[in-house]
Amino acid sequence: MMKIVEGDLIKLALAGEFDVIIHGCNCFCTMGAGIAKAIKAEFPEAFKADLDTEKGSKQKLGTYSQANVERNGKAITIINAYTQFNGHGRGVKADYEAIQSVFSRLKKEFSGSRFGYPLIGAGLAGGDWNVISQIIETELAGENHTLVKFAP
């Protein structure tokens, strides 16, 4: 069952609350807005992992790149989830099939971890959180996972 807290995902991860943090990315290696921009600033290793993928490749949808970092003696895995192709323009950019694919893969690879994520796909990507939250609930069934609603 999805837990919901208010706070700052990055600060909570640095405090040791999560083993794995997940954020949505487009397929163009920018990490230039929203939480991606904050993650890029705090964890340049995550941006490097993004840059190591093919810029503009539609094949990335539904996959992820990752960076394993250590801060304050705590190991954190940052997941750059490719949940939208493009970051520009109006309308819904979130790709629900890509979101489902990413979370299915994450459960297989990181089962037993403490997952934290923002309103992935429902912020700048314009997706419907009711749809996205159901996908996450289904794919992470039985896992320890928390939605962090941003509150400074």
Protein Blocks (a to p, Z undefined) as FASTA:
>chain_A
ZZddeddfklmmmnopafbdcddddfkonopgcjllmmmmmmmmlmmmmmmpcehiaklg
opacdddddeehiacddddddfbfbfgdedjfbdfklmmmmmmmmmmmmgoiacddddeh
ilmnopafklmmmmmmmmmgoiacddddddZZ
